[in-house]
Amino acid sequence: QVQLVESGGGLVQAGGSLRLSCVASGSIFSINAMGWYRQAPGKQRGLVAAITSGGVTTYLDSVKGRFTISRDNAKNTVYLQMNSLKPEDAAVYYCKVVTTGARAYWGQGTQVTVSS
């Protein structure tokens, strides 16, 4: 089992920045990929960014150049630095990890609100 606790969401003006954090605990030795997803009202949850255990990253096209995903394996933490935020980035952001056994775990979500 892996437990995830997210933090860092909040209200920010368009053009501002936020940094999301997700701390993993439990069976952390089995964590492979880590990522961030988001879900806006009335929309499906979708991938924002992901990072493998080897540090390979993937981004949603609309956030490339603005968001940066990183992980600190010593702290069992994955981060999402979000710059130049736009109103369309507003959503609940969820952390997800996938273990080496291909099990997926989700965090509880953190709200990001961007005012125009």
PyMOL commands that set and color helices and strands:
alter all, ss='L'
color gray80, all
select helices_A, chain A and resi 28-30+61-63+87-89
alter helices_A, ss='H'
color red, helices_A
select strands_A, chain A and resi 2-7+10-13+18-26+31-39+46-51+57-59+67-72+77-82+91-99+104-106+110-115
alter strands_A, ss='S'
color yellow, strands_A
deselect
rebuild
show_as cartoon
